Amino acid sequence: MVKLKVIVGILIMITGTLTLKAQTGWQQKVTDELPLMGHRNWIVIVDSAYPLQSSSGVETIETDADQLAVLDYVLNAVKNSKHVRSLVHTDAELEYVPESEAPGVDQYREQLKGRLSGIPVDSILHQTLIDRLNEMGKTFHVLILKTNMTIPYTSVFLQLDCRYWSAESEAKLRMKMKATAHGTAASSKP
C-alpha cells in the first residue's frame, strides 16, 4: 500500500511538471519570438476549435491554458516591449453569441472588455481575419496560441505595429517625400 502511494505521488509530480513545462513552453516561445517580431507580425490567442492554418509563416502552438491567462501574458509582454504595440481585432460575431447557446460568453465579454481597456480595438468578421492571417503568413510570421477555451468567436488577434513610429508619422513622411519628389521633378524640367 505504501509503494502504491509513493508511485501515485510520483505520477502526480511528473504530471504537474509536464503541465508546467507545456505552459512554460508557450510562454518561452512568446519571450523568444517577440523581440524578433515587428510591424506586420501577428500574435493570435484562439479558442480550442480554431483551425490549423497551413500558410508557411503561420505557426500554431497548443498552450493547454486558459485563454484569458494567455491573453494577459501576451498583452503584458507586448506592453513591456520597446519596439511594438498591438492593434487588437476581435471577432465581430462575438457580440451576437447568445449566453443560452454558449454558457459563459457574457462573463467572457465583460472580462475581455476590461483587459482591452485603453487599447485600440475593432471587430471584424472571423473569416475575414482568418483570410488576412493566411495572406500575411505568406510573407510575415504569425504566432497562433491555441487555448482550452470552448466558447465560439473568442479569438483575439493582435496585429503588431511599431511602438516608436505612428501611422500619423508615416503619413507625414510620405507626404514630405511626395512633395520633395514633385519639387525635384519640377525643378529638373528644362
TAQUI-V580638 format. One record per residue. N is the residue number from 0. SS is DSSP state (hx for helix, st for strand, lp for the rest). PHI is phi in radians with two decimals (NA if undefined). PSI is psi in degrees with one decimal (none if undefined). Layout:
BEGIN
N/SS/PHI/PSI  N/SS/PHI/PSI
END
This chain:
BEGIN
0/lp/NA/-41.2  1/hx/-1.11/-41.4  2/hx/-1.07/-40.0  3/hx/-1.11/-42.2  4/hx/-1.12/-39.3  5/hx/-1.13/-44.6  6/hx/-1.10/-44.6  7/hx/-1.09/-42.3  8/hx/-1.06/-42.9  9/hx/-1.13/-42.8  10/hx/-1.07/-40.8  11/hx/-1.10/-42.7  12/hx/-1.12/-42.3  13/hx/-1.12/-45.0  14/hx/-1.06/-44.0  15/hx/-1.08/-40.4  16/hx/-1.14/-42.5  17/hx/-1.12/-40.6  18/hx/-1.10/-43.9  19/hx/-1.08/-41.6  20/hx/-1.13/-38.8  21/hx/-1.09/-43.9  22/hx/-1.18/-44.9  23/hx/-1.06/-33.5  24/hx/-1.06/-48.0  25/hx/-1.24/-36.3  26/hx/-1.13/-41.0  27/hx/-1.12/-37.6  28/hx/-1.05/-46.3  29/hx/-1.09/-46.3  30/hx/-1.06/-41.6  31/hx/-1.28/-39.2  32/hx/-1.53/-28.9  33/hx/-0.98/-42.6  34/lp/-1.09/-23.7  35/lp/-1.50/-17.0  36/lp/-1.53/155.6  37/lp/-2.64/-160.9  38/lp/-1.06/143.8  39/lp/1.48/-6.4  40/lp/-1.58/158.4  41/st/-2.31/147.5  42/st/-2.18/127.3  43/st/-2.18/129.6  44/st/-1.87/118.4  45/st/-2.22/163.6  46/lp/-1.37/174.4  47/lp/-1.23/-17.8  48/lp/-1.71/6.3  49/lp/-1.07/137.4  50/lp/-1.25/149.7  51/lp/-1.38/113.5  52/lp/-1.50/150.1  53/lp/-1.91/2.4  54/lp/-1.07/140.7  55/lp/-1.02/-31.1  56/lp/-1.60/0.0  57/st/-1.64/121.4  58/st/-2.03/128.6  59/st/-1.97/130.5  60/st/-2.10/129.7  61/st/-1.47/117.7  62/lp/-1.58/-27.4  63/lp/0.92/38.3  64/lp/-2.26/165.6  65/lp/-1.12/134.3  66/hx/-1.06/-44.2  67/hx/-1.19/-31.7  68/hx/-1.16/-41.3  69/hx/-1.14/-44.3  70/hx/-1.03/-45.5  71/hx/-1.01/-44.7  72/hx/-1.09/-46.7  73/hx/-1.20/-44.7  74/hx/-1.03/-41.0  75/hx/-1.15/-41.3  76/hx/-1.09/-43.4  77/hx/-1.17/-43.3  78/hx/-1.01/-37.6  79/lp/-1.53/0.1  80/lp/-1.40/154.9  81/lp/-1.61/-12.5  82/lp/-2.04/-19.9  83/st/-2.29/157.6  84/st/-2.33/168.0  85/st/-2.02/140.2  86/st/-1.80/122.4  87/st/-1.76/133.2  88/st/-2.13/133.5  89/st/-2.08/162.8  90/st/-1.20/126.7  91/hx/-1.05/-29.9  92/hx/-1.14/-25.5  93/hx/-0.96/-39.6  94/hx/-1.04/-26.4  95/hx/-1.79/-4.0  96/lp/-1.24/121.2  97/lp/-1.43/143.0  98/lp/-0.99/-34.4  99/lp/-1.13/-26.4  100/lp/-1.81/-15.1  101/lp/-2.47/78.0  102/lp/-0.94/131.2  103/lp/1.77/-10.6  104/hx/-1.16/-36.4  105/hx/-1.10/-45.2  106/hx/-1.13/-41.5  107/hx/-1.04/-46.1  108/hx/-1.02/-43.0  109/hx/-1.14/-44.5  110/hx/-1.14/-39.9  111/hx/-1.12/-45.2  112/hx/-0.99/-43.3  113/hx/-1.12/-40.0  114/hx/-1.23/-30.0  115/lp/-1.66/3.8  116/lp/-1.01/130.4  117/lp/1.50/0.2  118/lp/-1.97/137.3  119/lp/-1.07/125.5  120/st/-2.32/138.5  121/st/-2.35/164.7  122/st/-2.01/131.4  123/st/-2.34/149.1  124/lp/-0.98/138.3  125/hx/-0.94/-48.1  126/hx/-1.12/-35.0  127/hx/-1.09/-42.0  128/hx/-1.17/-41.0  129/hx/-1.06/-44.9  130/hx/-1.08/-40.2  131/hx/-1.10/-43.1  132/hx/-1.11/-42.0  133/hx/-1.02/-44.7  134/hx/-1.18/-45.6  135/hx/-1.12/-34.8  136/lp/-1.16/-11.5  137/lp/-1.29/-24.9  138/lp/-2.16/-32.8  139/lp/-2.13/158.7  140/lp/-1.39/134.7  141/st/-2.20/124.2  142/st/-1.85/117.9  143/st/-1.87/124.7  144/st/-1.88/106.3  145/st/-1.50/130.0  146/lp/-1.96/-178.4  147/lp/-1.60/15.1  148/lp/-1.11/136.0  149/lp/-2.17/34.4  150/lp/-1.99/131.3  151/lp/-1.23/154.7  152/lp/1.04/39.0  153/lp/-1.86/8.7  154/lp/-1.10/142.2  155/st/-2.13/118.0  156/st/-1.79/115.8  157/st/-1.80/106.1  158/st/-1.54/117.0  159/st/-1.39/142.8  160/st/-2.40/163.0  161/st/-1.20/127.5  162/lp/-1.28/-35.4  163/lp/-1.76/9.1  164/lp/-2.54/111.3  165/lp/-1.49/166.5  166/hx/-1.08/-35.6  167/hx/-1.15/-42.0  168/hx/-1.09/-40.8  169/hx/-1.10/-42.9  170/hx/-1.10/-42.7  171/hx/-1.09/-43.1  172/hx/-1.04/-46.7  173/hx/-1.13/-38.5  174/hx/-1.13/-41.5  175/hx/-1.13/-42.0  176/hx/-1.12/-41.7  177/hx/-1.14/-43.9  178/hx/-1.10/-41.9  179/hx/-1.15/-40.2  180/hx/-1.12/-41.2  181/hx/-1.18/-38.3  182/hx/-1.16/-41.3  183/hx/-1.15/-42.5  184/hx/-1.14/-40.3  185/hx/-1.21/-37.9  186/hx/-1.34/-19.2  187/lp/-1.57/-5.4  188/lp/-1.32/142.1  189/lp/-1.25/none
END
